[in-house]
Amino acid sequence: MSDPRIIVALDFPDAEEAISFTAKLDPTECRVKVGKELFTAAGPRLVEKIIGRGFDVFLDLKFHDIPSTVANACKAAARLGVWMMNVHALGGRKMLHAAREAVPTGSAKLIAVTLLTSMEHSDLDDVGLKGEPQDVVRRLAMLAQDCGLDGVVSSALEAAELRKAMGERFCLVTPGIRPAGASLDEQKRVTTPRQAIINGSNYLVIGRPITQASDPASLLRRLNQEIAGVEITPLPDRTRNDHA
């Protein structure tokens, strides 16, 4: 598989568990995500070790700080050789521009988090964001695109509308993916892998359903078969002026 669409979230507390688990996976069938818990526990050396085993790594640290700090963090991530990294769109235009300048287009993929998939309308009220989740996601995605980022992280439930608004070249990375019958855990805005691809997602982040499976490799193969050849209805590539 030349461009695996499933990103397995390595949500483990230490390097030993993470490395042990990656030995069960084939790097041609998936990519992997290293998030805050694992990175804090194990650091850059773990990322380099996983890359050395042939995996593309999505470094999910959601950088959100003043522009110069985020730019330097992005440069450090790029030097590790990661395939993808993310920042938080709520950091604003100056921060997003600084991140883009630090990671030139065509090197590591640079995407922005819009809203966490655990957030509902009531959570938006608490932090002073107005509108429904899909409206906030769309505004933040348009900001990220305007700042030259490669894509965004968003719920699959917003993917169809984002694909219409952002065009075919904009990358949509979708967490909150749960195979049919799996536990939702704390996720609120979820969908199945197949439906996420139909909705327009490029990459699917899947954690516990795979990492806690009795046979992770077999499940991964089944999920890849489920999404293989899924037809996405072509959508018009609209410009931002359509939504001004």
N, C-alpha and C positions, 0 to 999 in steps of 0.2 A: 504494500500500500504506500504509494509515493507521498501522499499528503493526508496522514491520519486526521480524522475530524474529531476523535474523542481524546480529551485531555483528562487523564486520571489525576485526581487531587490526592496528593500524598499527605493527608492530614494525620501525621504521626507525631508523637511527642519527642522522638529522638532519631538520630541518624541510623542507629542499628536497625530499628524496625523499618525505616524507610528503605534502606539499602536491601534488606532481606526481602521486602515486598517487590522491589523492582526486578529482582531475580526471577520472579514469576511472570513477568511481562515481556513481550516482544516489542522492541522500540520501533519496528516497522508497522506495528498495529495501533500504536497510541503515542501521544505525547504525555508529559507529566507536569503537574503544577506543584510548586513549592510555595507555601503560604507563610503567614507570620509566625505561627507556632513552631513549625519545623525550622524555619530560617533562624529564629531567635535561639533555638536550642542547639542547632548544628552549624550555622553560619555558611559563609561562602565556599568552604572546602567541600561541603556536601554537594552543593550545586555543581561544582567542577567535577566531582566524582561521578555524579549521575550523568552529566554530559559526556564524560569519558566512557560511559557504558553505552553510548550511542543514542541517548534520549534527547529530544528537543525539550527544553525547560521553559515553562511559563513562570516567571518570577512574580508572584502575586503579593506585592507589598503595599500597593495602593498609596504611593507616595503623595503626601499632602502637606505642604509646608511653604515657606517663602520661595520665590522662584529660584534663587541661587542654590538653595539647599536641595531642592528637587532636581535641578539640573545636574548637580554633582553626584547625587544618588543614582540618577539615570546613567551617567557616564560610568560609574562603578559597576552597575549591573551589566552594561554593554561589554565592559572588559572581561566579565566572567564568561561571556559567550552565550548568554541566554537567547533563546529564540523569540521570546516575547516578554514584555514587562508592562506594568500598568501604573497609572497615576489616578488621582481622584478629580473628576471634572469640577467638583465644587471648589477646587483650589483657584479657579478663575482663569481668565484669558492670559494674563501675564505669566502665570505659572505654567500653563499648557504650552505657550510659545517657548518658554525657556526649556521645557522638557524636549520639545521637538528639535530645537537647535542643538541640544546635547546628544540626541540620538538621530543622526541623519536618516532621511528617508532611504529605504533600501537596505538598511542594516537590520538591527533587531526591530521587531514589530512593537509599536508603541500605541497602546490603547488606553482608554479612560473608563473608570467606573462611573456609572450614572447613579443608580440607586441600588442598595443592597437588596437581594431578593427576599430577605427576611422582613423588609419594611412594607407596612400597609398605610392606608390613608391616615389613620390616627397617629402614626409615627411622624408623618409629614407635618401635621398640625403641631406636634410637640417641638419640632425643630424650626418652625416658622416658614416652611415651604408651602406655597399655595398651589392648589390644583390637584387633580388626580395623579396617581403614580405615573401613568403613561404620558401625561402632559409634561411632568417634570423630566422624565427620561428623555423625551423628544427634545426639549429645550437644551438639555445638557449634551445630548448627542450632536445636535447642530453646532453647539459651541466647539465641541471637540473636532468636528469635521472642519469648521472654519479656521481652526488653529493648526490644521495640517496633520492631525493624528490619523492613524491607520484604521481605527475603529473604536468600538466601545464594548463594555461588558453590560449586558442587560438581560432581563427576563425574556424567555421565549415568548411570553404572552404579548410582549411589545415588539417582537421581531418583525412581524408582518408589516406593521405600520412604519417601523424604522426603515425597512428595506424599501418601501415605497418612497419615503421622504429622502433617504440618504443615497440611493442609487446602488448599483450592483457592485461597485468596487470597494465600498465601505465594509469593513470586517465586523461581524457581530459574533461575540463570544458569549455563550449562554451557560451560566450555572443554574442551579435549581432543577437539574434534569433528574427525573426519577422514572426508571422502567415501570411498565404497568404492574401494579400490585405491590410496589415497594413502599416503605414507610416514607412519609414526607419530612420527618424529623422537624427542625424548626423552620424549614422553608415554607413560604406562603404562596409565591407566584411560580408555580412549577408546571412542567409538561413532560411528555414522553420524548425519547430521542427522535423517533420518526417524525412526530408532530413539530418538534423544534426545527428540524431541517426543512420541512414543508413550509414553515413560517418564515424561513429565510436565514436561519442561523448558519454560520460558517463552521464554528467549532463548539463542541459540547463539553462542559466541565462536569465530570461525574466522579463523586467521591465514595461515600460509604456503600452504595449498592455494589461497587466493584471491590473496594478494599476489604469489605467484610464478607464477601462471598466465599463459599466453600471452595470454589474453583474459579478464581478471578480470570484466568486466561480463557477458559471456556465461555464465561459470561461476556468477556470483551469481544470474542469472536462472534458470538450471537448478536451482540449489539451492532457490531460493524456490518454484519449481514442484514440487519434490520434497516439500517440507513443507506445501504449501498444501492445506488441507482434510483434514489428517491427523486422524483421529478418536482422541480420548483417552477411554478408558473411564472414566466417572464413578467416583470413589472416595469412600468415606465421609470426612466431615470430622470427624476425631476431636479430642477435647480433650486437653490435656496431662495431665489426670488419668488418662487411659487408660494413660499410660506412666510414671507416677510410680513 
